[in-house]
Every structure is written in C-alpha cells, then in structure tokens.
Amino acid sequence: MTDKQRYADELARVRDRSIGLTTAVLDEGELTRQHSPLMSPLVWDLAHVGNYEELWLVRQLAGAEPMRPEIDGLYDAFEHPRAERPSLPLLGPTEAQRYIELVRRKVFDALDTLPAPSDPTSISLYAMVVQHEHQHDETMLATHQLRRGAPALTDPDSPVPPRAGPLPAEVLVPAGPFVMGTSTDPWAYDNERPAHTRDLPAFWLDTTPVTVGAYRGFVESGGYDEATFWSDRGWAWRCRSGKRAPAFWVRDGNGWFRRRFGRLEPLPDDEPVQHVCWYEAEAYARWAGRRLPTEAEWEKAASWDPATETQRRYPWGDDEPDATRANLGQTRLRPAPAGSYPAGAAPCGALQLLGDVWEWTASEFTGHPGFCVFPYREYSEVFFGEGYKVLRGGSWATDPVACRATFRNWDHSIRRQIFAGFRTARDA
Ligand SMILES: [Fe+2]
C-alpha cells in the first residue's frame, strides 16, 4: 500500500468515527448544547476538525483559497476558550457536516495530484490531520462521559485476551542510557523530536496501572482527609474542590458505584482507575510509599530493549497494535482488567503501558533538547514551561495511529474528565 493510500484510508476511517460520536447518535439539541463548561459543544469539534483539515491540507498543502474565511475565527481554539464556544454563531450540525464533507472532497482531489509526503524528519501533514481528528474524537468521548441523560453510546465490548498468570507487583528497569524521542517517525509530532540519549538510574515500576480496588483502599482509609499524603498545591485543590473520590464515583448506602456513559454500575475493582487528577495520583503514590514515574522513566520502560540496546515503537516491538496487544481504538468503552494483554508486555515485563488509561507522570511538559517547531507553535511550544503535566501511553479511547511509545500528551494538574490513571514507581 502506498503512503497516499494509507492516508486516504485513515482519513476515511477517522471520519466514520467522528460521525459515530456526533450526528449518528445525537439530535441537533444534544449536539449544539454545552454538556459541561470544560468541553465544547460537540458540533464545534465536528466543524473544527474540518476547518483544521482545510487549513493544513487544502490551503497549506494544495495552495487553495480559503473556503469560508468568515468561519475561521469561530473554530480557532486559541481565539475562543471552550467555555465561550456555545455562544458563538457556530454552524449547525447539518451545515457543519456538509462543510467538512466538502473539505474532504477537496483533500481527496488534491491527494490525486500532490506528491506523497516522503520526508520523515518532520510529521506528515496528512498524519497530523488524521491524528488531530482522532484526538478530538477522544475529547468528544470525554464530553459523552460528562453528558447527562439517556445513554447514547453502545459499548462494542470487544473481547479481552486472558490475563497473564500471577504477576509481580513491580518490575525492575535496569540503569543505563536509552534513546528517548524520535527523529524519523513520520507520525511523530514536533514535541516527540528529536531522538536523544538519556541516562537513568535503575527504578522499580508497577507492573500494571493502579486499579480501582487499590485506589478504593486509599479512599476508604481516609487518604483524602490526611494532609501528609498531599503536596501543598494538591491539598489546596482537595480543600477547594471538596472532592473525596475519583470523578463519576457515586456512594450509595454501603456500596460504591460509578457512572459510565449514562449507566450506573458497581465499581469494577480489577480495572485501572480512571478520572483522577494529577494531584490525586500524586497523593495515592505517597500514601503507597512510592512516587509517580518521570516521563523519561515511563518512556524507557515502554520502549527500550536493554538486551539489544534498541528502541521499540511499541512496548512489544515494532508491529502495529492489535487486539491481542493493547486496548486502543474505542473497541470497548472501558479499560481492560489490570494484567490483560500479556502479548503486549514491554521488555521490563510491564503490561498495559499503551492503551487502557493515560498515565500521569511526574514531569512537566517541555521541549526535548534540540526541539524545533513544526508546523506551528500552537500545537506544542506555547504549552512548554506553563506547568502542564505529561501523560503517556494513550487510553482505550485513543486510536492506534495516535499512540506510540514516544507520544506525549499534557494537561492541567486538576483535570479529571480525561481517561487518565497512573502507575507508581520507586528508586531501586
Ligand atoms: Fe484541535
């Protein structure tokens, strides 16, 4: 398959996904309403992915004139924060869908005439546009999770491969240098570049992400009431927010439940915990006598094979993700039980580093040494040094093409609507 055909197929696949989260399942009122001040109305995301595609593929790459210059400002994420977006004169669902289909037709016309991108020293603009839409689809899933009312999504509930046998609680990642980041992956954003060597002391890492059951232990032993487990900022957040459990947990009599896409269910103790903010992850780690791994530690555990001294694109090697290796791509609406996907193990023995839940790391988001902006500052660079915490590994809602061991995500320390959990570490 040529690069061009691959990009064409991926563009078609991601569009099916976007439609499946918007016009296929919700009516006009649901699409234009703001379900949470943290999120855009879904119809904003829908037109925004088309506007972004127009900007980078129709105008930048194919050199065409703006199709609807009067709407560009509405869909510029920097011009209008999410809270403002419902009050904008946005395109309605039908008009938005017509606009993004027109953009897509122009892109496919241009694909026929433009040369296939062949320079892997920066991200292919096609790969960037495909990933951007998938990233918005994951954001739309967070909106669905926050939405109240009758359930709109059906869980495909794809089977999970049997869990590994008894697992050690933690695995050792030996000391030594490793290669972090990439200079040659055509799907890698500017913030994943360039490849560079880091040297780390040995450390122990949890074999799997922290489970709901383990986190419930922290909640029920009074972890939210004991300031010593929390950093000053974390404690201030806990006091200000009044939170005493992860988002979407509901206490009912003597049991705990959680709300998942509009349905209440008993807490799934063996699942990786989700919807905890960075401060909660930090406090849990301290309660457990441990700490969060740094971003470099996480990437080394997920990609470095010390036996061959080579970097892997994924924990298991360079083969593409599939249903035996990782829970990615919204084939379920939930993480798989901790210990699943033994075929996806990293060289150090850790499981589920990719998929299931994003993992908070101790690190703040900044550029790798030698970082160069491409193709625009607002993708990554404007967030460097602003106190954003790095998340790694993707979640069950992350598409495989938007996930690899070098992929970096970032968010505010207080965010809980994202599909994020964590695992803990300690010095060896
Ligand atoms: Fe965007």
Residues whose N, C-alpha, C, O or C-beta is under 5 A from the ligand:
A	BS01	LIG	none
